[in-house]
C-alpha cells in the first residue's frame, strides 16, 4: 500500500520490456532493420503518451524519470528566459526535485518565491497572483501532491500569468496525477508537463516531458541527436516500450474503486482515537495521509512491515526525513513525527484495508506500552 512510491509493473508492460531486451534489442538510432524496428516501438510508445496527454508526439521528450524531467524543465526554462526576467514562482510543498532545483537557481541569483500552502495543502490562487509579476519567467506547481494528495489550482495559472503580463512558462509536475485522473495539456493550459512510468504500472527508469511547441528549453546534457538534442544519449528503449504499454492500460474508471477504498479506510481510522487524518476529503483518493499520534512513523512502519503491510512516512525520495509538506501545512511536530502515507493502486482490495487496520490497532496497543 505504498503505490505513490512505485507500482507493480503490469504483466503486459513487463512483457514489452522483456521483448525489447532480448528480441527487438537494436539501438533505435541505428540505420539497419534492427535499429529501425526498435525505433518503431519507441515511437509507438511516444504516440501512446502523446495521445493520453492530448498533444503531438513531437512534443514528447523521454527522460530517465520524473526527477530528471523536473530538473530539465526548470533549469532549461530558467536559462532560456533569463533575459526576460528573474522570478520563479513555486510552492513549499513541491517534490524535492523541484524544490532543490529552484534552490539551486536561487543560489545562482534568481528570485525564487516559495508559496506556503494552506492547512489542507493547497496553494491559494490569490497568493499565486500576488507572487507573479512582469519579471516572472516560470511558475512550477504540481497537480497532485505526492504526500497528501492535495489537488492544486493548476488550471488557473495561465489566466493569472496573462493578467499579470508575465513572460512566464507554466510547468506542472503531473507524476502523481497522470494515469489516475485525466491529464490534458489543453485543460491544464500547461506549457510543460512531467510524467513518469513507474507510478502507472510501468517500469522504473523512464519518464517524459511534454514541451509545448514553441516553448524554448535549453539542454542540460550534450552529445548526440537523440530526443531533438534536448536529452541526448541512447534511449532506454525497453523501458520506454514498457511505459507505452502501461499508458495503453490506463483506465480512469478505477477511481471509483479507489474512492471506495479511501472512504472505507477513513471510516476505519476514525474508530482509532490516536489517529488524526491529514488528507482532506478534497484530496485525490489514491493517497491518504494520517498520523498515529504518540508513535513515531519509523517505529510504526517497521511494525506494519513485520505484519506484511507496506506503507510509507511520505515521499520515498526523502528517505525517512521529516515531511517538508506537512511542515509547510503547519502541522505540529507530534503529527509530523507520526505521519503515515497510504497510497492505493488498482490491485488493492478491501481485504488489504482490513489487514492494514488490524495491524495498526495491534501496533497502537503494542507500541503505546513500549
N, C-alpha and C positions, 0 to 999 in steps of 0.2 A: 504494500500500500504506500509506495514511495515513487509513484509514477511521474511526478514532476521532476524527479532526479533523472530517471530514464524509464523507458517502457520495454516490455518484452518484444523482441523482433518477431513480426508475424511470419508464419511458415512460408508464405509466398515471397515475402521480401528476403528472407534468408536464402531461399532457393535462387532468387535473382542474383544475389551476391555470389553464391557458390558457382553458378554457371559462368559468371563473368570472371571469376578467379581461376577456374580450371578448364573451361572450354573456349569461351569467347574472350580470351585474355590479351588481345592485342592492345598496343598503345593507340589511343584514339587520335593521335596526331600523325601516325604512320600512314603512308600513302598506299600501302598494299591492301589486299582484301581483308586481312585480319584486322588491320587498323580501322578500315572503313566500317567493318561490321561492329567493332567496339564503339566507334563514334556514333553509329546509328542508334545504339542502345542508350548512349549518354544523351543524345538529342531527344530521344523518346521521353526520357525522364525530365529533361528540361521543359518539354512541351506539357507534360502532365502537371508540373509545378506551375508553369505559366497559366495554364487553363484554370487551375484551382484558385489562383490569385486574380484572374481576370485580366491578364496582361499578355504581352507578346513574349515568345521565347528569347528574343534578342535582348530583353530587359532583365534576364535572369543570369546571375553570376554565381558559380559554385565556389564554396569555401570549405574549410575543414570543420565548420560548425558555427554555432551562434556567437561565441566569443570572438573568433576571427572576423566574422561578418560585422559585428558591432564595432570592433576596432577599425576595420577598413572604412565603414560608413562614416564614423565620427571624425577620424583623422583625415580621411580623404576629402570630406566636405570642408573641414576647417582649413586645410591647406589650399584647397581650390578657391575658397571665398574670402581669404583673409584680407584681401584688398577692398572688399565690400563692407567689412565690419569686423567687430572683435568679440561680440557677445554670443554666448551659447547658453541656452536655457534647458535645464533638465530637472530631475527631482531627486530627493534624497533616498527614495525607495526603489531606484532602478537596480538592475542586475549589476553585479560588481564589474563586469566587463565594460559597462557604460560609465559607471562612477569613476573607476580607476583611469579610464581613458580621458575623461573630462578633467580629472585632477591633474593628469599629465599635461594637458593643454593649458590648464590654469597656471601651472608652473612655467610654461613657455610664454606666458604673458596674455593669454586670452582671458576675457572677462566671463567667468562661468557662474551662472546663477543656479543654485540647487534649491528648488522649491520644496517646502515642507508639506507632506500630505496631512489630511485631517485624521481624526481618530478612527475612521473607517478605512484609511489607507488610500484615499482618493485625493488627487491634487485638484484644487478648486480652479475652475476655468478663469475666474476673476483674478486669481494670483498669477496665472499664466499671462493674462492680458497685461497686467501691471509690470511683469518682468520683460515682456517683449518690447523692444524699441526699434528705431530705424537702423540701429547698429547690429541687430541680431541676424546672424548668418545661419544658425542651426537651432532647431528645437527637437530634442530627443525625448520621447515619452513612450514607455512600454504600454501595450494594450491591456495585458492581464498580468498582474503581479505574481511572481513565481513563489512567494511565500504565503500569501493570504488569499490570493485570487481576486483582489480588487480590480475592477474594470475602470480604466482611465478614460477621460473625455477626449480621446484622440481625434474624433471626427470634428471637434471644434477648433483644432489648431490652425487649419488652413484659413478659416474665416478670420481668426484673431490676427494672424500674420498679415493678411490682406488689409484689415482695418488699420493696423499699425504701420503700414507701408514699409515693412521689413523685407530685406532680401533673403529671407530665411528658407532653408530646406527643412522639410518635416521628415524626421527619421522615427520609425516605430518598430520597436523590438516586439515581434509577434510570436516569439518562441513558445510561450505558454498558451497562446490563443489559437494558432494555426492547427487545423485538424480537429478542433473541439467546437469552435463556433466559426461561421463563415467569415473569412478574412478576404476582403476585396479591396484592391488599391483604390478603386473609384469611390467606394463608400467611405473608407478611412481618409481619403484625399491625402494620402501619404506619398512622398516622393521616393522614399527608400524604406524597404521592409526587410527585417531579418527573420528567417525561419531556420529550423534545423530538423534533422531526420529522426533522431533518437527519442524525441518526445511524442512521435506519432507511429510508433511500432516499426520504425526503420532502424538502420544500423548507426552506431556511434561513428563520429569521424567525418561527417559531411553535413553541410548546411548550404544556405543560399541567401543571396541578396537580390531583391527586386530593386532596380535603379531605374527610375522613370526616364524615358528617352529625353535627352536634352539636359539632364542634370549631370554636372561635371563632378567626378570623384577622382582624386589623384591616387595612384597606386602606392602601396606600402612595400611591395616586393617587385623585383625586376628580373627579367630573364626572357623567356620565350613568348610566343604569340598566343598562348592559351588564354581563354576567357577574356578576349579582346585586350590582352596585355594588362588587364586590371588585376588579375590574380594568376600570374604565370606559374608554370610548372606542370608536370604530367598530372592530369586529373585522376582522382581515385574512382575510376570507372565502376568497379564492383560496388562500392558504397553508394555511388550516385544511382546506379541501377536499382539498388535496394530502396533508396529514397523515392525514386519514381514509382516503384511498385507500392510502397506504403501510401503514397499520395492517392493512388488509384483506389485504395481500400477505405479511404475516409468516408465515414457515414455520420452525418450530423444528427441523425435520429438517435444516436447513442446518448445524447444529452438528457433524454427523458429517463433512461435507466440510471444515469449518473445522478440526476436530481433526486430520484427516489432513494438512492444510497446515501446521499448527503443528508436528506431530510431524516432518514431513519437513524443515521449516526447522531445527528443533532439531538433527536428525541432521547436517545440512549444516554448521551453525555449529560443532558440536563438532569438526569437522575443521580449523578455523582456530584456530591456537594463541593468537592475540592476542585472541580473543573470550571474554567472560565473560557468561553468561546471567543476567539479573537477575530474570526472572519464574519463579516456581516451577512445578512440574508441576500444582499445585492451582489455578493461576490460570485464569481464563476463557480458552479457546483463541483468542478473537478478538484478543487482544493478546499480543505477545511483545516484551519489552524486553531488550536486551543492550548490552554495552559493547565497543567496539573499542579496547582499551587502547593508549594511545600516540598516538591520533589524535583530535583534538577533534571533538565532534559536528558543529559547524557546517562544519568542513572536509570531513568525510565526507558530510554532507548535500548539499553543493554538488557534490561529485564524483559522487555517485549520481544527482543530478538531471540532470547533464550526460549521464548514460548512459540517461536516460529512466525512472529508478526514483525514486519519490517516497515518502519516509518522513518521520519527524519525530524530534526530540530529546526530545519529551514533549508536554505539553498545548499546543495551538495558542494558547490564551489567554495563555500565559506569554511568547509572542513571543521565544523563544530564551533566556530566563533559565534559570539552573541549576535543576534539578528539586528542588522542596521535598519531593517524595515520596521520592526516593532519599536525600535528606539525612536525612529522618525515619527511614528504614530503617537508617541507619547506614553506608551505603556510603562508601568512601573517595573523596577528591576526584578521584583519577585515573579511577575508574569513572564518577563523576557527570559529569565533563567530556567523557566519550567515549560517553555513552549514546545509543542509537538505539531508537526505538519503531516496530515494525512492527504494523500493525493491519489485519485482514482483513475482507472482505465476501464475499457470495455470488458476486460476479463474479470473484474471484481464482481462479487456477489454479496447478497445479504448474509450468507454464512461467514464471509470474511469479516463483515462488520461485527457479527456476534463473537467471533474469535477475538477481535481487537478489544471489544468492550469487556469481555470476560477477563482477558489478560490485564487490561487497565485496572479493573476492580481488584484483581488479585495483587497487582503492583501497588496500588494505593494502600491496601491492607498490610502488605508485607513491608513496603519501604517506609511507610509512616512510622512504623515501630522501630525501624533500624536506627 
